[in-house]
Amino acid sequence: MIVELKEYFPKEGCFDALAERFQRHTLRIFKKLEIECMGAWVSGEDAQRSLVYLTRFHDEEDMRQKWRAFSEEAEWLEIKKESERPSGPLMASQTSRILLGLQADDA
């Protein structure tokens, strides 16, 4: 199992639009593509807020295939385009960390 921790840093003044797009559309498309979102949170305060979430995959190949499907998903591409029409991209940057589980020794 692989867990991926992603953090989205919005452009100034775009946090609310980014969070709304994630809640209204992204999570629904994740479900459709069987990308398991384990949870999502807001980190920071006011102008320093970011969106943090965890996804879970069976293995690296599963993760690659699902992110590829998401990046090519026609509905997602249209939603992204529409949400960015007024003022450009909502995100300034993003980070991604892969978390591999450790198993405790049976002592």
N, C-alpha and C positions, 0 to 999 in steps of 0.2 A: 504494500500500500504506500502511496505517495500523497502527502499533503502539501499543498502550495499556499503560501501566504502572499497575498498581493496587497499593495497599497497604492491608491490613486491619489495624486496630489493635484488638486484642481488649479486652473488659472484663477487669478484674482477675481473674486466676485462670482465664480461659477460653481461653488460647492453645492448650493441648493439644486441647481439644474442637473449636476452630475449625480447627486444622490437620488433625485427623482427618477432620472433615466434608469439608474441601476435598479431601483425598487419596482418601477412600473414595467420595465421591459427586459433588462438584462437577466434578472432572476428567472423570469418566465421562459426566456430562450434557453438559459442554462438547463432548466428542467426538461424542456423539449429535446435537447441534445444529450440528456443524461449526464450533465456536469453537476456533480453533487456539491452544493454550497453548504458548508457546515455552519456558517454564521457570518454575519457582517456587522461591523462596528464603525463608529465615528471616533477618530483619534484627534486630540488637540482641541483648541478653542478658537472661536471667532475666525479671523483671517488665516489661521494656521491649521484649520481642520483638514483632515484627510479621510478617505474611505478605505477601510481595511477589511479584507474578507479571506476566508479559508475555503479551498476546494479540495476534494479528495478524489483520487484516481487509483485504479488497480495497479498500474505500473507506468513506466515512462512512455511506452508506446501508446497506451490508452490516453495518457495526458496529451501527447503530441497530436493524435488523431482528433481528439475532442476540441482542442484549441484551434486546429486547422479548420474543422467543421464550423466552429463559431465564427472565425474570421471571414469565412466564405458564405455565411448564412445570409440569404437575400433580405429577409426581414430585418436582421440586425443592421446590415449595411444601409438600408433605407432609414431606419430609426436614427442611426448615428448621423447620417447626412442631414436629416431634418433638424435634429437637435443642435447641430453645429451651424446651421444656415444663418442664424442671426449674427453671431459674433465669432465664428471659428471654433476650433477644438475646445472642449470643456476641460481637458486635462493638460497640465503643464508637464507632468512626468508621472512615471509609475515605477514601482519596484516589484520584484518577484523573488521569493526564496522558496526553495524546495526543502521540505522537512521529512526526513526519513525516520521512522519509529525505531526506538531501541527496545529490545526485549530484555527483561530482567532475568538474571540467572536463577535457576531453581536450586537454591542452596538448602 
